[in-house]
Amino acid sequence: MLKAGKPKIERINLTQSNFLLNFDLKPVELEAYLDEYLIGQNFAKGIIATKICTHFHKAKSFLMREPIYENVGFVKNNIIIIGPTGVGKTFIIKLIAKKLGVPFIKGDATKFSETGYVGGDVEDLVRDLYYEAGGDLEKARFGIIYLDEIDKIASPGEVIGPDVSRTGVQRALLKLLEETEVEIKMPHEGLQIMEYPDEGKNKRKKITLNTKYILFVVSGAFQGLEEIIKKRLKKQSLGFLSEIEGKEDKKINYMKFVTPEDLVAYGFEREFVGRFPVIAVFDPLTEEELYQILANPNNVIMLNKKRDFKVYGIDLAFTDTALREIAKLAYKDNTGARALVRVLESSLISFERILPSKSINYLGVTEELVRDPEGYLKAMLNNPSSDKWVEAYTRALNDERQRVIEYLESKKPYSKEVKSFEITPKRLNLLFEIYKGEDIELIQALERLNHIYHQIKAYETSFSRRNQIQAVFTEDAIDHIMEEVVRKDQGVFPFCEKFLSRFEYTFSLLKETLQRNRFYITRLAFVNPDRYLEELITN
């Protein structure tokens, strides 16, 4: 009886595609990561996190399984994101690409035309992804291409002749959205080629990038789509719709009722819509959500504003009432989170211009300042020594500290960094010191403190093994080491070694004479080594 040969398996290149081989992120974990940075949009976040995780898990499964199963085909979870400006459509995909460590490029749909006409070639998106991956072909295979303003290539249906900038672009994108080979052309060099030996001869081969596993995400505001959805819903005479519309205090986001047929009616080719099985709808941001964005210690808008002042040696802090006033003004602008930047700039530009020339190294941003920036600045300059400015800054610092505490409390159930070690009052002070001193995301400050903590525990283990004892750092010792390492910018191992190496002989002696094996190392060992040694021997 003949035995069937073992089918070959298409293996992942271990040196180039380690990301996919080790990928094990779950949708809830990715969604929790997004919650660190993106306020609201819970329904959309859940959809996007789930489908992107599924996409990469499925790609990993296809590459690792036997080729006999390849005939079922690989259907991609390409995503359409619908939502008004400034709600985080681009931001969420950038965050995911950063978390996953995959190459990411963003393009604008309006700059392309159908291949063969004047305008950009859609295949340039794939080439840009290759360049973004640093010329790593395997890495580029699993990248994300994000195409904004996709609603601008919907055809109005009244164009005479070839519509090369709308339906033409849709058709040109079709082959990229599933699977095709794109030739990589290097700038000014024509077609990029590579050489490899084959039976003693050099052959030249084109570099091509297969789009099979590249994930495509498109987005747009889709002005006018709401009317199409309303018309369809009313035609269907849905009872629940009449009930909802009857409530004056309830604002409906009709976009959440969108169907593929609505997108076809909007002006998209049916084949094009079919390549995007996932639709995620973002809600307009409320005033409260705008406040929550500002109050989030990881918010890049606030951190960048603080860095603007920090380059002049001025520390910026915001009271809660100031943030609420900023959110109130931004909400009236109706441009989402982008309005927050505008309000911040208009409120603080005069201070950013004048204060660097004065002997002022702090500014507490209050509700009063936001409402009347020029008047507040004039009062500061007329009476710079007034206690009022110190009190405002102190109040702002206390509010920021409270926001950090609330953030940590809210993240306790699932954040690995928050759960990995106990945040004592001293560690909270140190965390806030890092966060304020360096104007970095709180999650980055937390990761840094977490790394130092585990370095201390690693030294504890190393020191114990080396001396064949069980050395245990007390909590106050760990707090002290953390403070010294951060403030003096030292390494944990050199710092601990400097103090504890002198105790090794005593530990060894006590172990031999008293059969004692467990030793507690307290803060005293670092602040007063002689006294610690004395108490160690006496006890």
One Martini backbone bead per residue (centre of mass of N, CA, C, O) as a GRO file, in nm:
protein
  539
    1MET     BB    1   0.095   0.037   0.024
    2LEU     BB    2   0.061   0.364  -0.039
    3LYS     BB    3   0.195   0.660   0.078
    4ALA     BB    4   0.122   0.962   0.149
    5GLY     BB    5   0.241   1.253   0.119
    6LYS     BB    6   0.347   1.515   0.292
    7PRO     BB    7   0.230   1.807   0.315
    8LYS     BB    8   0.301   2.118   0.256
    9ILE     BB    9   0.403   2.411   0.440
   10GLU     BB   10   0.339   2.748   0.475
   11ARG     BB   11   0.579   2.930   0.609
   12ILE     BB   12   0.694   3.153   0.813
   13ASN     BB   13   0.917   3.401   0.825
   14LEU     BB   14   1.095   3.422   1.114
   15THR     BB   15   1.274   3.687   1.055
   16GLN     BB   16   1.021   3.876   0.928
   17SER     BB   17   0.728   3.744   1.072
   18ASN     BB   18   0.703   3.748   1.388
   19PHE     BB   19   0.444   3.894   1.445
   20LEU     BB   20   0.251   3.666   1.340
   21LEU     BB   21   0.358   3.421   1.496
   22ASN     BB   22   0.305   3.589   1.790
   23PHE     BB   23   0.011   3.633   1.752
   24ASP     BB   24  -0.243   3.685   2.048
   25LEU     BB   25  -0.452   3.896   2.025
   26LYS     BB   26  -0.740   4.012   2.169
   27PRO     BB   27  -1.013   4.204   2.132
   28VAL     BB   28  -1.032   4.304   2.432
   29GLU     BB   29  -0.735   4.399   2.447
   30LEU     BB   30  -0.748   4.608   2.218
   31GLU     BB   31  -0.982   4.772   2.336
   32ALA     BB   32  -0.833   4.851   2.598
   33TYR     BB   33  -0.614   5.012   2.453
   34LEU     BB   34  -0.804   5.221   2.318
   35ASP     BB   35  -0.918   5.334   2.592
   36GLU     BB   36  -0.655   5.494   2.668
   37TYR     BB   37  -0.720   5.717   2.412
   38LEU     BB   38  -1.031   5.662   2.333
   39ILE     BB   39  -1.323   5.832   2.345
   40GLY     BB   40  -1.564   5.641   2.315
   41GLN     BB   41  -1.689   5.450   2.060
   42ASN     BB   42  -1.757   5.153   2.155
   43PHE     BB   43  -1.885   5.009   1.914
   44ALA     BB   44  -1.661   5.065   1.705
   45LYS     BB   45  -1.425   4.949   1.865
   46GLY     BB   46  -1.531   4.660   1.876
   47ILE     BB   47  -1.536   4.604   1.573
   48ILE     BB   48  -1.242   4.675   1.495
   49ALA     BB   49  -1.091   4.495   1.698
   50THR     BB   50  -1.213   4.228   1.606
   51LYS     BB   51  -1.148   4.230   1.293
   52ILE     BB   52  -0.840   4.269   1.317
   53CYS     BB   53  -0.776   4.023   1.484
   54THR     BB   54  -0.901   3.820   1.289
   55HIS     BB   55  -0.726   3.879   1.045
   56PHE     BB   56  -0.447   3.790   1.174
   57HIS     BB   57  -0.531   3.509   1.268
   58LYS     BB   58  -0.610   3.408   0.983
   59ALA     BB   59  -0.339   3.453   0.845
   60LYS     BB   60  -0.183   3.262   1.030
   61SER     BB   61  -0.349   3.010   0.968
   62PHE     BB   62  -0.299   2.999   0.658
   63LEU     BB   63   0.022   2.985   0.679
   64MET     BB   64   0.020   2.712   0.876
   65ARG     BB   65  -0.134   2.552   0.694
   66GLU     BB   66  -0.236   2.350   0.462
   67PRO     BB   67  -0.279   2.392   0.120
   68ILE     BB   68  -0.553   2.232   0.093
   69TYR     BB   69  -0.711   2.492   0.236
   70GLU     BB   70  -0.677   2.732   0.023
   71ASN     BB   71  -0.946   2.688  -0.158
   72VAL     BB   72  -1.137   2.873   0.027
   73GLY     BB   73  -1.008   3.129   0.082
   74PHE     BB   74  -0.941   3.487   0.146
   75VAL     BB   75  -1.131   3.687   0.354
   76LYS     BB   76  -1.148   4.017   0.410
   77ASN     BB   77  -1.175   4.282   0.675
   78ASN     BB   78  -1.269   4.524   0.540
   79ILE     BB   79  -1.310   4.883   0.623
   80ILE     BB   80  -1.577   5.105   0.705
   81ILE     BB   81  -1.570   5.449   0.805
   82ILE     BB   82  -1.824   5.641   0.972
   83GLY     BB   83  -1.785   6.002   1.015
   84PRO     BB   84  -1.718   6.279   1.144
   85THR     BB   85  -1.519   6.517   1.213
   86GLY     BB   86  -1.301   6.460   1.485
   87VAL     BB   87  -1.355   6.135   1.611
   88GLY     BB   88  -1.104   5.913   1.530
   89LYS     BB   89  -1.057   5.747   1.264
   90THR     BB   90  -0.748   5.761   1.224
   91PHE     BB   91  -0.644   5.718   1.515
   92ILE     BB   92  -0.733   5.418   1.556
   93ILE     BB   93  -0.545   5.296   1.334
   94LYS     BB   94  -0.278   5.400   1.441
   95LEU     BB   95  -0.292   5.258   1.713
   96ILE     BB   96  -0.303   4.968   1.603
   97ALA     BB   97  -0.039   4.971   1.442
   98LYS     BB   98   0.136   5.032   1.689
   99LYS     BB   99   0.060   4.784   1.859
  100LEU     BB  100   0.138   4.568   1.627
  101GLY     BB  101   0.379   4.662   1.430
  102VAL     BB  102   0.270   4.777   1.159
  103PRO     BB  103   0.247   4.898   0.865
  104PHE     BB  104   0.146   5.247   0.784
  105ILE     BB  105  -0.084   5.411   0.556
  106LYS     BB  106  -0.193   5.729   0.418
  107GLY     BB  107  -0.467   5.831   0.210
  108ASP     BB  108  -0.619   6.018  -0.061
  109ALA     BB  109  -0.878   5.961  -0.275
  110THR     BB  110  -0.866   6.241  -0.449
  111LYS     BB  111  -0.566   6.183  -0.596
  112PHE     BB  112  -0.700   5.973  -0.777
  113SER     BB  113  -0.695   5.766  -1.073
  114GLU     BB  114  -0.734   5.598  -1.331
  115THR     BB  115  -0.553   5.400  -1.498
  116GLY     BB  116  -0.403   5.620  -1.754
  117TYR     BB  117  -0.442   5.879  -1.602
  118VAL     BB  118  -0.445   6.161  -1.454
  119GLY     BB  119  -0.275   6.084  -1.164
  120GLY     BB  120  -0.286   5.872  -0.928
  121ASP     BB  121  -0.179   5.552  -0.833
  122VAL     BB  122  -0.307   5.305  -0.636
  123GLU     BB  123  -0.035   5.135  -0.623
  124ASP     BB  124   0.120   5.345  -0.445
  125LEU     BB  125   0.019   5.242  -0.175
  126VAL     BB  126   0.185   4.979  -0.177
  127ARG     BB  127   0.461   5.109  -0.213
  128ASP     BB  128   0.449   5.278   0.048
  129LEU     BB  129   0.438   5.033   0.234
  130TYR     BB  130   0.715   4.926   0.162
  131TYR     BB  131   0.873   5.177   0.257
  132GLU     BB  132   0.758   5.175   0.552
  133ALA     BB  133   0.899   4.877   0.590
  134GLY     BB  134   1.200   4.913   0.481
  135GLY     BB  135   1.193   4.682   0.247
  136ASP     BB  136   1.003   4.470   0.388
  137LEU     BB  137   0.816   4.242   0.236
  138GLU     BB  138   0.687   4.073   0.468
  139LYS     BB  139   0.584   4.310   0.636
  140ALA     BB  140   0.405   4.442   0.409
  141ARG     BB  141   0.192   4.206   0.383
  142PHE     BB  142   0.078   4.313   0.696
  143GLY     BB  143  -0.051   4.576   0.642
  144ILE     BB  144  -0.197   4.916   0.649
  145ILE     BB  145  -0.451   5.075   0.453
  146TYR     BB  146  -0.546   5.423   0.451
  147LEU     BB  147  -0.855   5.576   0.321
  148ASP     BB  148  -0.953   5.887   0.274
  149GLU     BB  149  -1.225   6.035   0.139
  150ILE     BB  150  -1.416   5.812   0.001
  151ASP     BB  151  -1.683   5.979  -0.060
  152LYS     BB  152  -1.546   6.142  -0.310
  153ILE     BB  153  -1.580   5.866  -0.511
  154ALA     BB  154  -1.866   5.909  -0.549
  155SER     BB  155  -2.112   5.886  -0.780
  156PRO     BB  156  -2.369   6.100  -0.907
  157GLY     BB  157  -2.483   5.979  -1.201
  158GLU     BB  158  -2.416   6.247  -1.426
  159VAL     BB  159  -2.183   6.146  -1.594
  160ILE     BB  160  -2.015   6.210  -1.897
  161GLY     BB  161  -1.835   5.960  -1.933
  162PRO     BB  162  -1.544   5.902  -1.792
  163ASP     BB  163  -1.501   5.845  -1.430
  164VAL     BB  164  -1.179   5.861  -1.316
  165SER     BB  165  -1.222   5.990  -1.006
  166ARG     BB  166  -1.433   5.758  -0.919
  167THR     BB  167  -1.522   5.487  -1.054
  168GLY     BB  168  -1.234   5.441  -1.152
  169VAL     BB  169  -1.110   5.408  -0.867
  170GLN     BB  170  -1.281   5.177  -0.771
  171ARG     BB  171  -1.182   4.976  -0.988
  172ALA     BB  172  -0.876   4.999  -0.923
  173LEU     BB  173  -0.915   4.884  -0.621
  174LEU     BB  174  -1.026   4.595  -0.644
  175LYS     BB  175  -0.760   4.425  -0.677
  176LEU     BB  176  -0.630   4.518  -0.407
  177LEU     BB  177  -0.855   4.416  -0.202
  178GLU     BB  178  -0.759   4.130  -0.254
  179GLU     BB  179  -0.555   3.999  -0.514
  180THR     BB  180  -0.223   4.114  -0.599
  181GLU     BB  181   0.048   4.221  -0.803
  182VAL     BB  182   0.299   4.460  -0.710
  183GLU     BB  183   0.520   4.663  -0.845
  184ILE     BB  184   0.837   4.775  -0.742
  185LYS     BB  185   0.920   5.116  -0.762
  186MET     BB  186   1.184   5.310  -0.769
  187PRO     BB  187   1.299   5.608  -0.740
  188HIS     BB  188   1.454   5.687  -1.046
  189GLU     BB  189   1.481   5.346  -1.125
  190GLY     BB  190   1.238   5.210  -1.175
  191LEU     BB  191   1.270   4.882  -1.173
  192GLN     BB  192   1.313   4.672  -0.922
  193ILE     BB  193   1.592   4.457  -0.862
  194MET     BB  194   1.719   4.117  -0.826
  195GLU     BB  195   1.974   3.893  -0.719
  196TYR     BB  196   2.043   3.537  -0.795
  197PRO     BB  197   2.159   3.230  -0.769
  198ASP     BB  198   2.157   2.993  -1.063
  199GLU     BB  199   2.356   2.772  -1.172
  200GLY     BB  200   2.587   3.009  -1.191
  201LYS     BB  201   2.366   3.233  -1.233
  202ASN     BB  202   2.235   3.549  -1.303
  203LYS     BB  203   1.921   3.668  -1.201
  204ARG     BB  204   1.640   3.869  -1.277
  205LYS     BB  205   1.402   4.009  -1.038
  206LYS     BB  206   1.107   4.109  -0.955
  207ILE     BB  207   0.944   4.316  -0.729
  208THR     BB  208   0.665   4.191  -0.540
  209LEU     BB  209   0.340   4.269  -0.394
  210ASN     BB  210   0.112   4.106  -0.205
  211THR     BB  211  -0.243   4.181  -0.110
  212LYS     BB  212  -0.387   3.954   0.054
  213TYR     BB  213  -0.297   4.068   0.372
  214ILE     BB  214  -0.392   4.346   0.325
  215LEU     BB  215  -0.540   4.603   0.501
  216PHE     BB  216  -0.843   4.784   0.442
  217VAL     BB  217  -0.916   5.132   0.520
  218VAL     BB  218  -1.206   5.338   0.511
  219SER     BB  219  -1.313   5.695   0.499
  220GLY     BB  220  -1.594   5.919   0.602
  221ALA     BB  221  -1.865   6.147   0.625
  222PHE     BB  222  -2.109   6.125   0.427
  223GLN     BB  223  -2.263   6.345   0.285
  224GLY     BB  224  -2.616   6.254   0.248
  225LEU     BB  225  -2.667   5.964   0.362
  226GLU     BB  226  -2.888   6.020   0.570
  227GLU     BB  227  -3.121   6.069   0.365
  228ILE     BB  228  -3.121   5.785   0.244
  229ILE     BB  229  -3.188   5.637   0.508
  230LYS     BB  230  -3.448   5.782   0.581
  231LYS     BB  231  -3.604   5.711   0.326
  232ARG     BB  232  -3.595   5.403   0.366
  233LEU     BB  233  -3.723   5.385   0.650
  234LYS     BB  234  -3.994   5.527   0.576
  235LYS     BB  235  -4.072   5.324   0.352
  236GLN     BB  236  -4.078   5.080   0.568
  237SER     BB  237  -4.238   5.161   0.821
  238LEU     BB  238  -4.098   5.192   1.101
  239GLY     BB  239  -4.206   5.195   1.420
  240PHE     BB  240  -3.950   5.266   1.591
  241LEU     BB  241  -3.882   5.529   1.442
  242SER     BB  242  -4.130   5.693   1.528
  243GLU     BB  243  -4.073   5.668   1.831
  244ILE     BB  244  -3.795   5.810   1.833
  245GLU     BB  245  -3.877   6.079   1.681
  246GLY     BB  246  -4.080   6.166   1.914
  247LYS     BB  247  -3.820   6.227   2.071
  248GLU     BB  248  -3.673   6.529   2.119
  249ASP     BB  249  -3.419   6.438   2.314
  250LYS     BB  250  -3.348   6.246   2.065
  251LYS     BB  251  -3.059   6.182   1.889
  252ILE     BB  252  -3.009   6.058   1.572
  253ASN     BB  253  -2.798   5.806   1.421
  254TYR     BB  254  -2.851   5.704   1.105
  255MET     BB  255  -2.583   5.562   1.025
  256LYS     BB  256  -2.647   5.291   1.194
  257PHE     BB  257  -2.855   5.200   0.941
  258VAL     BB  258  -2.662   5.111   0.741
  259THR     BB  259  -2.627   4.984   0.406
  260PRO     BB  260  -2.509   4.871   0.115
  261GLU     BB  261  -2.743   5.001  -0.051
  262ASP     BB  262  -2.684   5.290   0.041
  263LEU     BB  263  -2.400   5.305  -0.090
  264VAL     BB  264  -2.499   5.263  -0.376
  265ALA     BB  265  -2.690   5.513  -0.377
  266TYR     BB  266  -2.444   5.713  -0.323
  267GLY     BB  267  -2.208   5.588  -0.557
  268PHE     BB  268  -2.132   5.287  -0.540
  269GLU     BB  269  -2.006   5.010  -0.630
  270ARG     BB  270  -2.100   4.695  -0.568
  271GLU     BB  271  -1.818   4.566  -0.569
  272PHE     BB  272  -1.688   4.762  -0.370
  273VAL     BB  273  -1.873   4.713  -0.125
  274GLY     BB  274  -1.813   4.398  -0.115
  275ARG     BB  275  -1.504   4.453  -0.004
  276PHE     BB  276  -1.677   4.569   0.265
  277PRO     BB  277  -1.800   4.390   0.535
  278VAL     BB  278  -1.721   4.638   0.725
  279ILE     BB  279  -1.909   4.857   0.948
  280ALA     BB  280  -1.820   5.172   1.107
  281VAL     BB  281  -1.977   5.392   1.343
  282PHE     BB  282  -1.951   5.725   1.430
  283ASP     BB  283  -1.997   5.955   1.670
  284PRO     BB  284  -2.063   6.236   1.780
  285LEU     BB  285  -1.935   6.458   1.997
  286THR     BB  286  -1.968   6.542   2.310
  287GLU     BB  287  -1.905   6.752   2.562
  288GLU     BB  288  -1.816   6.531   2.762
  289GLU     BB  289  -1.612   6.391   2.568
  290LEU     BB  290  -1.430   6.636   2.536
  291TYR     BB  291  -1.351   6.641   2.831
  292GLN     BB  292  -1.237   6.348   2.847
  293ILE     BB  293  -1.007   6.398   2.651
  294LEU     BB  294  -0.863   6.615   2.828
  295ALA     BB  295  -0.854   6.427   3.100
  296ASN     BB  296  -0.670   6.243   2.960
  297PRO     BB  297  -0.336   6.158   3.033
  298ASN     BB  298  -0.292   6.057   2.708
  299ASN     BB  299  -0.337   6.320   2.568
  300VAL     BB  300  -0.193   6.475   2.291
  301ILE     BB  301  -0.298   6.763   2.303
  302MET     BB  302  -0.204   6.836   2.591
  303LEU     BB  303   0.093   6.748   2.573
  304ASN     BB  304   0.172   6.947   2.344
  305LYS     BB  305   0.105   7.206   2.496
  306LYS     BB  306   0.306   7.158   2.729
  307ARG     BB  307   0.560   7.142   2.546
  308ASP     BB  308   0.551   7.429   2.440
  309PHE     BB  309   0.622   7.545   2.730
  310LYS     BB  310   0.867   7.365   2.821
  311VAL     BB  311   1.084   7.494   2.625
  312TYR     BB  312   1.065   7.756   2.844
  313GLY     BB  313   1.021   7.640   3.147
  314ILE     BB  314   0.701   7.589   3.149
  315ASP     BB  315   0.442   7.494   3.356
  316LEU     BB  316   0.142   7.314   3.284
  317ALA     BB  317  -0.194   7.354   3.425
  318PHE     BB  318  -0.531   7.208   3.478
  319THR     BB  319  -0.838   7.265   3.545
  320ASP     BB  320  -1.150   7.141   3.533
  321THR     BB  321  -1.299   7.405   3.452
  322ALA     BB  322  -1.124   7.458   3.205
  323LEU     BB  323  -1.192   7.202   3.046
  324ARG     BB  324  -1.500   7.258   3.031
  325GLU     BB  325  -1.476   7.526   2.875
  326ILE     BB  326  -1.330   7.414   2.629
  327ALA     BB  327  -1.549   7.206   2.554
  328LYS     BB  328  -1.778   7.410   2.515
  329LEU     BB  329  -1.645   7.571   2.281
  330ALA     BB  330  -1.587   7.325   2.091
  331TYR     BB  331  -1.882   7.223   2.051
  332LYS     BB  332  -1.976   7.477   1.883
  333ASP     BB  333  -1.789   7.409   1.629
  334ASN     BB  334  -1.840   7.110   1.505
  335THR     BB  335  -1.520   6.949   1.487
  336GLY     BB  336  -1.449   6.812   1.729
  337ALA     BB  337  -1.126   6.762   1.840
  338ARG     BB  338  -1.012   6.999   1.668
  339ALA     BB  339  -1.136   7.229   1.845
  340LEU     BB  340  -0.947   7.202   2.088
  341VAL     BB  341  -0.699   7.321   1.956
  342ARG     BB  342  -0.816   7.600   1.891
  343VAL     BB  343  -0.888   7.684   2.184
  344LEU     BB  344  -0.609   7.652   2.306
  345GLU     BB  345  -0.463   7.853   2.124
  346SER     BB  346  -0.643   8.106   2.177
  347SER     BB  347  -0.589   8.102   2.494
  348LEU     BB  348  -0.239   8.068   2.486
  349ILE     BB  349  -0.072   8.244   2.283
  350SER     BB  350   0.000   8.492   2.461
  351PHE     BB  351   0.159   8.332   2.677
  352GLU     BB  352   0.364   8.204   2.478
  353ARG     BB  353   0.484   8.487   2.400
  354ILE     BB  354   0.545   8.634   2.690
  355LEU     BB  355   0.654   8.444   2.929
  356PRO     BB  356   0.952   8.377   2.827
  357SER     BB  357   1.034   8.695   2.912
  358LYS     BB  358   0.970   8.598   3.194
  359SER     BB  359   0.979   8.509   3.552
  360ILE     BB  360   0.800   8.242   3.453
  361ASN     BB  361   0.740   7.873   3.544
  362TYR     BB  362   0.414   7.900   3.554
  363LEU     BB  363   0.066   7.770   3.472
  364GLY     BB  364  -0.269   7.816   3.562
  365VAL     BB  365  -0.547   7.687   3.409
  366THR     BB  366  -0.850   7.857   3.394
  367GLU     BB  367  -1.163   7.962   3.341
  368GLU     BB  368  -1.088   8.261   3.334
  369LEU     BB  369  -0.873   8.241   3.114
  370VAL     BB  370  -1.050   8.122   2.884
  371ARG     BB  371  -1.258   8.364   2.876
  372ASP     BB  372  -0.995   8.589   2.943
  373PRO     BB  373  -0.688   8.604   2.835
  374GLU     BB  374  -0.606   8.908   2.825
  375GLY     BB  375  -0.693   8.986   3.112
  376TYR     BB  376  -0.519   8.779   3.263
  377LEU     BB  377  -0.243   8.868   3.156
  378LYS     BB  378  -0.252   9.158   3.252
  379ALA     BB  379  -0.273   9.088   3.555
  380MET     BB  380  -0.006   8.935   3.575
  381LEU     BB  381   0.184   9.173   3.479
  382ASN     BB  382   0.092   9.381   3.704
  383ASN     BB  383   0.095   9.114   3.932
  384PRO     BB  384   0.327   8.865   3.961
  385SER     BB  385   0.328   8.830   4.302
  386SER     BB  386   0.069   8.705   4.328
  387ASP     BB  387  -0.106   8.445   4.488
  388LYS     BB  388  -0.309   8.370   4.264
  389TRP     BB  389  -0.114   8.207   4.072
  390VAL     BB  390  -0.033   7.989   4.273
  391GLU     BB  391  -0.317   7.888   4.338
  392ALA     BB  392  -0.391   7.805   4.048
  393TYR     BB  393  -0.161   7.600   4.009
  394THR     BB  394  -0.223   7.421   4.255
  395ARG     BB  395  -0.511   7.348   4.168
  396ALA     BB  396  -0.428   7.220   3.900
  397LEU     BB  397  -0.245   6.999   4.017
  398ASN     BB  398  -0.463   6.860   4.188
  399ASP     BB  399  -0.647   6.791   3.949
  400GLU     BB  400  -0.443   6.619   3.794
  401ARG     BB  401  -0.397   6.412   4.016
  402GLN     BB  402  -0.694   6.318   4.029
  403ARG     BB  403  -0.705   6.218   3.734
  404VAL     BB  404  -0.494   5.998   3.775
  405ILE     BB  405  -0.642   5.837   3.991
  406GLU     BB  406  -0.899   5.781   3.823
  407TYR     BB  407  -0.757   5.630   3.600
  408LEU     BB  408  -0.638   5.398   3.769
  409GLU     BB  409  -0.908   5.295   3.880
  410SER     BB  410  -1.037   5.233   3.590
  411LYS     BB  411  -0.784   5.021   3.509
  412LYS     BB  412  -0.760   4.780   3.712
  413PRO     BB  413  -0.917   4.530   3.582
  414TYR     BB  414  -0.704   4.525   3.290
  415SER     BB  415  -0.436   4.656   3.351
  416LYS     BB  416  -0.118   4.544   3.361
  417GLU     BB  417   0.033   4.787   3.488
  418VAL     BB  418  -0.159   4.829   3.736
  419LYS     BB  419  -0.146   4.516   3.840
  420SER     BB  420   0.175   4.450   3.875
  421PHE     BB  421   0.168   4.680   4.108
  422GLU     BB  422   0.170   4.860   4.385
  423ILE     BB  423   0.023   5.183   4.445
  424THR     BB  424   0.164   5.382   4.635
  425PRO     BB  425   0.190   5.695   4.746
  426LYS     BB  426   0.489   5.722   4.652
  427ARG     BB  427   0.440   5.612   4.362
  428LEU     BB  428   0.239   5.825   4.282
  429ASN     BB  429   0.430   6.064   4.308
  430LEU     BB  430   0.636   5.954   4.102
  431LEU     BB  431   0.448   5.929   3.863
  432PHE     BB  432   0.370   6.231   3.855
  433GLU     BB  433   0.658   6.333   3.819
  434ILE     BB  434   0.708   6.202   3.545
  435TYR     BB  435   0.461   6.311   3.393
  436LYS     BB  436   0.530   6.619   3.442
  437GLY     BB  437   0.841   6.639   3.380
  438GLU     BB  438   0.802   6.495   3.068
  439ASP     BB  439   0.535   6.498   2.918
  440ILE     BB  440   0.385   6.214   2.926
  441GLU     BB  441   0.227   5.951   2.912
  442LEU     BB  442   0.099   5.772   3.164
  443ILE     BB  443   0.156   5.491   3.043
  444GLN     BB  444   0.462   5.545   3.021
  445ALA     BB  445   0.519   5.601   3.318
  446LEU     BB  446   0.411   5.327   3.412
  447GLU     BB  447   0.608   5.149   3.250
  448ARG     BB  448   0.863   5.256   3.382
  449LEU     BB  449   0.791   5.175   3.675
  450ASN     BB  450   0.745   4.877   3.613
  451HIS     BB  451   1.034   4.818   3.519
  452ILE     BB  452   1.175   4.893   3.784
  453TYR     BB  453   1.032   4.692   3.966
  454HIS     BB  454   1.133   4.433   3.809
  455GLN     BB  455   1.431   4.493   3.854
  456ILE     BB  456   1.424   4.467   4.160
  457LYS     BB  457   1.323   4.170   4.162
  458ALA     BB  458   1.566   4.064   4.000
  459TYR     BB  459   1.781   4.140   4.206
  460GLU     BB  460   1.669   3.980   4.440
  461THR     BB  461   1.718   3.706   4.302
  462SER     BB  462   2.020   3.734   4.237
  463PHE     BB  463   2.121   3.783   4.529
  464SER     BB  464   2.012   3.519   4.649
  465ARG     BB  465   2.169   3.317   4.470
  466ARG     BB  466   2.459   3.420   4.525
  467ASN     BB  467   2.408   3.377   4.862
  468GLN     BB  468   2.208   3.153   4.945
  469ILE     BB  469   1.939   3.321   4.993
  470GLN     BB  470   1.652   3.517   5.129
  471ALA     BB  471   1.584   3.809   4.979
  472VAL     BB  472   1.381   4.096   5.103
  473PHE     BB  473   1.202   4.356   4.994
  474THR     BB  474   1.061   4.612   5.112
  475GLU     BB  475   0.840   4.855   5.035
  476ASP     BB  476   1.022   5.095   5.131
  477ALA     BB  477   1.266   5.007   4.960
  478ILE     BB  478   1.137   5.021   4.684
  479ASP     BB  479   1.058   5.317   4.693
  480HIS     BB  480   1.350   5.423   4.726
  481ILE     BB  481   1.473   5.308   4.470
  482MET     BB  482   1.287   5.443   4.272
  483GLU     BB  483   1.351   5.736   4.343
  484GLU     BB  484   1.661   5.725   4.290
  485VAL     BB  485   1.659   5.620   3.997
  486VAL     BB  486   1.491   5.852   3.877
  487ARG     BB  487   1.638   6.116   3.996
  488LYS     BB  488   1.945   5.993   3.910
  489ASP     BB  489   1.958   5.814   3.663
  490GLN     BB  490   1.971   5.497   3.730
  491GLY     BB  491   2.054   5.179   3.787
  492VAL     BB  492   1.947   4.922   3.973
  493PHE     BB  493   2.199   4.740   4.006
  494PRO     BB  494   2.417   4.953   4.083
  495PHE     BB  495   2.266   5.069   4.326
  496CYS     BB  496   2.236   4.808   4.497
  497GLU     BB  497   2.533   4.717   4.496
  498LYS     BB  498   2.656   4.958   4.649
  499PHE     BB  499   2.508   4.863   4.928
  500LEU     BB  500   2.484   4.528   4.945
  501SER     BB  501   2.778   4.412   4.925
  502ARG     BB  502   2.851   4.474   5.236
  503PHE     BB  503   2.641   4.231   5.346
  504GLU     BB  504   2.734   3.944   5.260
  505TYR     BB  505   2.904   3.848   5.499
  506THR     BB  506   2.682   3.870   5.716
  507PHE     BB  507   2.483   3.676   5.590
  508SER     BB  508   2.674   3.432   5.591
  509LEU     BB  509   2.727   3.426   5.896
  510LEU     BB  510   2.428   3.397   5.995
  511LYS     BB  511   2.375   3.138   5.842
  512GLU     BB  512   2.593   2.961   5.990
  513THR     BB  513   2.532   3.032   6.304
  514LEU     BB  514   2.184   3.058   6.286
  515GLN     BB  515   2.032   2.934   6.044
  516ARG     BB  516   1.982   3.181   5.853
  517ASN     BB  517   1.794   3.269   5.537
  518ARG     BB  518   1.609   3.522   5.603
  519PHE     BB  519   1.610   3.863   5.460
  520TYR     BB  520   1.538   4.197   5.537
  521ILE     BB  521   1.524   4.481   5.319
  522THR     BB  522   1.544   4.803   5.402
  523ARG     BB  523   1.572   5.141   5.384
  524LEU     BB  524   1.812   5.156   5.587
  525ALA     BB  525   2.030   5.022   5.397
  526PHE     BB  526   2.048   5.311   5.232
  527VAL     BB  527   2.045   5.555   5.453
  528ASN     BB  528   2.176   5.347   5.701
  529PRO     BB  529   2.393   5.098   5.695
  530ASP     BB  530   2.511   5.078   5.985
  531ARG     BB  531   2.245   5.047   6.136
  532TYR     BB  532   2.143   4.800   5.985
  533LEU     BB  533   2.380   4.616   6.068
  534GLU     BB  534   2.336   4.640   6.369
  535GLU     BB  535   2.042   4.529   6.373
  536LEU     BB  536   2.102   4.260   6.237
  537ILE     BB  537   2.291   4.151   6.462
  538THR     BB  538   2.113   4.200   6.713
  539ASN     BB  539   1.853   4.037   6.601
   0.00000   0.00000   0.00000
